[in-house]
């Protein structure tokens, strides 16, 4: 009974958005009764919400060790958690869909079903399912956060903002409320307001400061302020390493590697990518590190990581493997091979980065119509670029170069829209450090509009 009581406290804390406290109570319940599967499942869920994927997967597997002690309803729920944390999204959808057929008012099933569709990158469907979860439990902060996030991913930034503000009203100290509001502001081009929101997030303890650092660094990269982003990330990663937050440290190192690449410092980028891998071997980190290896000419290292991703069972790591190999082929100007590999990746999982890479490949081949279509799709789906991995790691910086490359395709098509695309890119990064793309965009814009 004491374990059940502690579990009840954990659930109340989770619904209120107090994830660290919830994790402590779930952990206490598991200590009191090590065969209490729901406690382990709770630890998996809250670890995932706290962006600790390695812990989340570990606890999900521990929960499944006690499947014999579960009711049928619990089996559906906990198998669903297991599939979420191992990213088996199709099985995840199946488990929670079946559970909801039998228990239509199960708020956890409805909440997690939305996350499963999000994992499949079906953002409109994820948003619809998340809306139903809010209707079932209007005061559940996790339900509202999911609804807000999926609204942002689906490009409905007004709904994202409204729900984010409601979350902050219900719990002013919940970090995720600040996070989704900043995303909504970014999506609406309100960059000063997003900066202010991140600055408010910094004041909410260690987790808030870590999330804010990632957000501010991402925003700096979006605006071409590479040196400032580097300073933010170097400070943040020192804090993460000292606190033994290995997953967060890996993400910061991965973002730092990207910042170093944008500054043209290949050696520093390589070093940061290696440190990311030293802290985490999850699929996302291997993928991001491999992309750095491709860009710095370390093709053998990239291919090794691609092989490790290609040996996994789930569709997304397989798609990552194809993307890496496609990017390596594109680097070697083997456009035909690159297009084949990237198309295979798209057939596995239709993720935002596939369209970006396809646009680059078509542009390299001089196929301007096809390239234009891919970059237009990137802009139409730019909400997904808020978090390409749907895990609190901000990635909106990838959107800014789309305007530059869109201008290149329009210039190739002799379209008057090219000047406007270059102007948008230059406007975004006019306060930045002036990287190669920015300088080229300014030059092309001057040539297209000599009297401006």
PEDA-V652633 format. One record per helix or strand of 2 or more residues. SS is the DSSP state (@ for helix, = for strand). FROM is the first residue (numbers start at 0). TO is the last residue. If there is no record, write none. Layout:
# PEDA-V652633
[[SS FROM TO] [SS FROM TO]]
This chain:
# PEDA-V652633
[[@ 1 14] [@ 18 31] [@ 36 48] [@ 52 63] [@ 66 68] [@ 71 84] [@ 88 101] [@ 106 118] [@ 122 135] [@ 140 152] [@ 156 169] [@ 174 186] [@ 190 200] [@ 204 221] [@ 225 241] [@ 245 262] [@ 265 278] [@ 282 294] [@ 298 309] [@ 314 330] [@ 334 347] [@ 351 363] [@ 367 379] [@ 381 386] [@ 396 411] [@ 416 428] [@ 435 447]]
